[in-house]
């Protein structure tokens, strides 16, 4: 399974929803809290091609996007393949 990284902040409902989906699927992920470690936010913005909102989700080297994009992949039946590839 590819490594999964998710940039979050603690008060973000979309972050919690994305983490909930990944957890329900049994996916282990690394969480980078840009609220607790604001020095990591410029890194997130650069990796996310200018994305400034959280969550920003990466599967391997692929930038998935945010919570809506993660759920769209799941609904389309493409998330499992992306995680496994």
Buried (B, 14 or more C-beta within 10 A) or exposed (E): EEEBBBBBBEEBEBBBBBBEBBEEEEBEBEEBBBBEEEEBBEEBBEBBEEBEBBBBBBBBEEBBBBBEBBBEBBEEEEBEEBBEE
